[in-house]
Amino acid sequence: TDLERTPQLKLSDRTIELLTVENISCCIKSANYFLKATEVNMDFIRHMFLELHNYMNDSEISDTDFKECCMFYVSVIDGWDGRPYVFDCHEIQYLVQVIVKSLPEYDESEPHVTSIHASAWYIFGGREFYMNSYDTVNAICEETAKVVMSCNDLQDYTPSFCLYLMYKSLSFVNEKPPSFIVGNHDLKMKLVDSVVTFAPGSMSFDQLFTIIKSVCALTYHDREHCSSAESIFAAEIFIGSVVVLVNHFCEEWMREIFMYLINYYISNIDVSVFKNIFKEDCAEVFLPTLLRQSDEQEYVIYYLLALMKKSEAKNSDHDDSYCIKSAIKEIQKSIEPFERIEGTDHMEVFRWLCRTSESRDAVRWARWCLKTSGLELLEGEEKEEYGEVNKSNEHEQEKDEQPEAKRKRDE
C-alpha cells in the first residue's frame, strides 16, 4: 500500500519511526523488529521477506543494496540455527523433559497428532541436545524409538525423521543405551523387514542408509546377546538381504558406505548366520552379480571375504593376514572363464574354482563358501593344506633339478 511505502516522518518534537518497506534498508529494519518481537507475527515477516525478494530480483538494484540484503539473510539463518544456544545445560534438560512428557501418543491416522510430533522432533534436530546429559539423550532416543515402533510406514516424514534422531542419539549414548532399546527384538525386526522389502523408488537411499545404520547400531548395543535365538533370527534375515542390495548402489560413494556398514555389522553378529547368504533363494539373486565382471562383482567378493575373515577370526588360533585387494583380483581373474551350465547347482562356481583355480586365495575362498553353506567338498575339491602343497612342490622341483643347478640354488 501507499502507507507501507511512505518515507519516515520527521517531527521536531516527537520520535516516531514507521515500519515500512520503502526500500531495502527499511525492509531489513522492519523485518528485524518483527523477528525480535516477543510474539512473532509470521504474516508480517513473510511480507517483509517477499518485499526483499522482489528488491533482489530487480535488475537495477545496486551492489551495495544486494550485499546488504544477502548479509541480512545470512544473519537470520545464523540466528535461527543458534536458537538452542540461548539455553544452558539444565534448561535444555528441562526443555526436553517438558516436550517429551507433553507429546500425545503417536497416531499416524490423526493429522493434528502427527503435526505436533513433527514440530517437536524438528526442535531436537540440533547437535546441542546430544551434547547434553545422558538422561537427555536417552529420553530422545527412547521416545523416537516408540514413534518408529508405532508407525506403519517408515517413509512418512515424522517416522523417518524420528528414525534419524534415534540413530543419532544411539551414536552419542555409547555404552549406555536406554533399556527400552537394548534387546528390543520387535524394533530391530521392524527395521530389518524394511530392508528386506526395499525396492528402488519405494524410499530414498538416505532413508535406506539410515535404516541400515540403525540396525547396525542396535546390533552393536546388543552384541553381548548375539548368540540368542532372536538375535540370530534377525541376523540371518538381514545378512541374507543386504548382499543383494549392492546392485542398487550405482555410485561409488554409496558402495563404500554400504561396505563399511556391512563390515561394522558382521563384527557384532554370530558367525553361525553366515550360511544363510548361500541359500538358493538368496544366492540366485547375488550370483549373477558375482559372475559378471563389474564393480558390483568386486563388492560382492569383498563382502564374502569380509565374512570369511570374521569367521576365521572366531574359529582359528592363527591370525592370517592377507591383502584383501590382491585376493579380490585373484578371485575375479579365476572366475572370469567360468560359464554356468543351465540346471547345475547354484554353488557350482565355487566347486569349479576348487577344481581349476591355481590361485591360493581363490581356492581358499571357494572352499570356505562351500563349507559355510553346509555342502561337503567332493573329489578333486578337497585339496591338501597349502603348507603341504608348497612343500610338495618344492620337493618335486628339487628332484627335477640337475646337481649343478641344485648346488647353485642352495648357495
MIDOMI-726951 format. One record per residue (C-alpha): x, y, z; residue in one letter. Coordinates in steps of 0.001 Angstrom, whole numbers, padded with zeros to 6 digits, always signed. Example, Ala and Ser with C-alpha at 12.3 -4.5 7.8 and 13.67 -1.06 7.14 Angstrom:
2
+012300-004500+007800A+013670-001060+007140S
% end
This chain:
411
+000000+000000+000000T+000984+003663-000237D+001271+003898+003546L+003715+000972+003645E+005987+002828+001248R+005695+006185+002998T+009045+007819+003895P+009898+008227+007555Q+008181+011076+009383L+010447+013856+010588K+008845+015672+013516L+010933+018044+015583S+009195+017369+018877D+008415+013628+018543R+010400+010447+017792T+008250+008249+015561I+009702+005511+013357E+007415+003868+010835L+007912+000223+009873L+007803+000435+006102T+009069-001366+003003V+010087+001823+001213E+013498+000417+000286N+015842-002443+001190I+017153-000763+004334S+013605-000112+005572C+012612-003696+004776C+015533-005060+006773I+014862-002695+009677K+011185-003723+009740S+011987-007446+009482A+014495-007196+012349N+011870-005505+014506Y+009342-008284+013976F+011945-011055+014360L+012973-009688+017761K+009424-009104+018984A+008137-011099+021967T+005354-012529+019835E+006480-013289+016308V+003961-012211+013680N+004702-014567+010791M+002331-012771+008402D+004310-009552+008702F+007639-011389+008444I+006544-013211+005289R+005540-009879+003817H+008954-008373+004614M+010811-011282+003037F+008590-011155-000031L+009453-007489-000479E+013164-008241-000063L+012845-010997-002637H+011259-008554-005068N+014012-005996-004480Y+016729-008598-005090M+015114-009635-008370N+015186-006036-009542D+017864-005751-012215S+018549-002150-011178E+019473-002976-007572I+022902-001667-006585S+025710-003978-005475D+025678-002351-002044T+021955-002993-001547D+022280-006534-002866F+025124-007248-000438K+023159-005730+002467E+020199-007953+001652C+022336-011102+001404C+024070-010382+004705M+020689-009954+006366F+019609-013392+005125Y+022838-014879+006473V+022306-013252+009878S+018753-014621+010057V+019936-018143+009219I+022770-017905+011732D+020456-016633+014447G+017795-019221+013645W+020235-022137+013912D+021649-020702+017117G+018360-020581+018997R+019069-023578+021307P+022314-021973+022468Y+020379-019398+024462V+019586-022217+026936F+022107-023550+029423D+022631-027264+030139C+019950-027537+032832H+017423-025565+030798E+017916-027889+027826I+017299-030916+030063Q+014131-029321+031375Y+013021-028352+027858L+013426-031934+026608V+011579-033393+029588Q+008645-030993+029195V+008291-031563+025446I+008643-035353+025665V+006124-035663+028507K+003599-033423+026769S+003622-035360+023479L+000449-037355+022770P+000868-040992+021748E+001835-041072+018089Y-001063-041935+015784D-000455-041515+012071E-004209-041540+011399S-004627-038297+013372E-003270-035292+011420P-003143-032986+014452H-001086-035571+016377V+001401-036037+013535T+001683-032251+013232S+002506-031893+016940I+005125-034650+016712H+006666-033161+013561A+007110-029802+015307S+008524-031385+018475A+011066-033623+016755W+012166-030799+014491Y+013299-028947+017615I+015561-031859+018585F+017470-031863+015305G+020245-029653+016696G+023526-031172+017843R+023487-029257+021135E+020760-031536+022505F+023057-034553+022075Y+025986-032868+023776M+023905-032583+026936N+023411-035154+029702S+022990-038906+029359Y+019367-038564+030536D+018587-036010+027828T+019936-038173+025014V+018261-041275+026417N+014903-039512+026589A+015142-038511+022915I+016353-041985+021932C+013559-043810+023735E+010723-041566+022578E+011828-041586+018931T+012059-045386+019080A+008459-045512+020323K+007324-043451+017330V+009196-045773+014962V+007604-048780+016651M+004076-047401+016391S+004104-046313+012739C+003103-048375+009721N+005178-046548+007154D+008772-045515+007845L+008773-043407+004697Q+006465-040787+006192D+008200-037619+007321Y+007818-037917+011094T+008747-041640+011470P+011628-041167+009031S+012962-038166+010957F+012453-039957+014291C+014472-042892+012968L+017259-040476+012057Y+017144-038943+015559L+017117-042404+017141M+020251-043379+015222Y+021830-040026+016057K+021154-040475+019770S+022466-044073+019677L+025722-042645+018334S+026040-040459+021445F+024926-042843+024205V+027911-045143+023553N+027868-047899+026148E+024672-046889+027970K+021641-047001+025674P+018171-046893+027260P+016772-050209+028455S+013879-049824+026009F+016363-050100+023127I+018661-052921+024252V+017305-056303+023236G+014193-054807+021619N+013696-057544+019039H+010458-056059+017666D+012137-052734+016940L+015067-054388+015183K+012805-056671+013135M+010677-053723+012027K+013796-052142+010535L+015084-055433+009108V+011749-056018+007365D+012067-052583+005745S+015418-053631+004276V+014010-056965+003076V+011108-055279+001259T+013193-052450-000215F+012579-051714-003869A+014011-048828-005925P+011635-045902-005661G+009963-047174-002500S+012159-044907-000383M+015171-042668-000825S+018700-044019-000453F+019183-041697+002515D+016242-043385+004238Q+017579-046839+003386L+021050-045991+004711F+019528-044616+007914T+017607-047864+008413I+020721-049982+007785I+022811-047788+010102K+020138-048075+012786S+020125-051883+012518V+023926-051838+012833C+023744-049569+015900A+021058-051687+017588L+023083-054834+016877T+026216-053238+018312Y+024469-052289+021555H+023021-055804+021814D+026233-057613+020819R+026536-059415+024169E+023419-061364+023196H+024452-062043+019587C+024092-065811+020110S+020500-065616+021358S+017827-067204+019184A+016197-063829+018470E+019484-062146+017515S+020453-064989+015198I+016991-064952+013595F+017243-061202+012865A+020835-061500+011626A+020007-064392+009286E+017304-062365+007574I+019288-059127+007483F+022598-060522+006269I+020868-062512+003554G+019114-059376+002316S+021837-056742+002306V+024148-058628-000057V+021631-058272-002894V+021344-054510-002360L+024729-053814-003937V+023055-053844-007365N+021018-050796-006376H+024021-048634-005461F+025251-047117-008689C+027521-044503-007127E+030986-045343-005790E+030467-043423-002547W+027261-045386-001920M+029094-048691-002257R+031877-047556+000046E+029405-046542+002757I+027494-049766+002235F+030572-051950+002622M+031725-050015+005665Y+028357-050672+007298L+028499-054363+006404I+031947-054730+007961N+030687-052957+011070Y+027609-055168+011228Y+029285-058548+010816I+031759-057722+013578S+028852-057827+016051N+026926-060941+014983I+027300-064673+015471D+029221-066388+012649V+026650-069179+012507S+024357-066926+010460V+026782-066633+007536F+025429-069811+005951K+022159-068003+005276N+023539-065986+002357I+024248-069191+000427F+020656-070409+000484K+019343-070814-003027E+016729-068035-002884D+019386-065521-001838C+022291-066910-003863A+020257-066882-007058E+019959-063116-006645V+023595-062228-005966F+025312-064964-008017L+024619-063249-011369P+026462-060236-009955T+029284-062462-008743L+029710-063967-012219L+029643-060659-014094R+032862-058671-014487Q+031867-055346-012937S+032311-053074-009949D+029342-054821-008344E+031187-058141-008630Q+034132-056690-006730E+031881-055589-003873Y+030112-058960-003595V+033504-060710-003417I+034647-058171-000838Y+031510-058844+001191Y+032100-062615+001191L+035787-062160+002007L+034851-059975+004975A+032561-062730+006229L+035351-065266+005804M+037815-063129+007768K+035314-062737+010614K+034621-066482+010616S+038296-067404+010694E+038992-064940+013488A+036393-066731+015601K+037277-070291+014685N+041045-070459+014384S+044039-069760+016569D+046216-068238+013873H+045976-064698+012609D+046005-064994+008833D+046596-061579+007322S+046484-061211+003576Y+045942-058355+001177C+042213-058317+000516I+042559-056228-002652K+045021-058706-004086S+042702-061566-003152A+039769-059894-004917I+041788-059536-008123K+042864-063186-007957E+039277-064331-007442I+037975-062134-010262Q+040640-063489-012590K+039802-067071-011626S+036042-066604-012070I+036305-064964-015496E+036463-068200-017597P+033555-069816-015720F+030299-070373-017603E+027367-071695-015663R+025530-074569-017327I+021757-074473-017036E+020477-076878-014416G+023705-077015-012397T+023810-076415-008660D+023757-072720-007729H+027039-073256-005846M+028782-074729-008885E+031044-071711-009373V+032706-072395-006011F+033182-076100-006820R+034631-075141-010193W+037132-072776-008554L+038267-075524-006176C+038929-077854-009112R+040504-075471-011594T+041933-072341-009986S+045668-072044-009460E+045183-069143-007063S+045615-069950-003389R+043281-067114-002375D+040564-068116-004841A+040594-071794-003819V+040671-070984-000144R+037768-068569-000537W+035728-071019-002628A+036277-073834-000108R+035147-071575+002719W+031980-070643+000797C+031156-074317+000194L+031790-075354+003778K+029910-072387+005213T+026896-073203+003057S+026860-076687+004604G+027992-078522+001465L+030637-081245+001528E+033675-080963-000693L+033636-083514-003494L+036541-085422-005005E+039018-083020-006529G+037810-080136-004386E+039359-081226-001077E+042979-080270-001661K+045905-080636+000674E+046679-077871+003114E+048577-075086+001425Y+051662-075554+003518G+051873-079210+002480E+051222-078318-001149V+054039-075791-001119N+056412-078297+000489K+055424-080935-002067S+056023-078529-004945N+059429-077625-003552E+060309-081323-003236H+059269-082054-006838E+061247-079039-008065Q+064276-080176-006115E+064046-083686-007604K+063897-082414-011178D+066890-080097-010848E+070295-081119-012130Q+073021-081409-009424P+074763-078246-010611E+071519-076206-010574A+070631-077578-007148K+074065-076635-005780R+073732-073069-007104K+070237-072703-005655R+071399-073901-002226D+074215-071342-002279E
% end
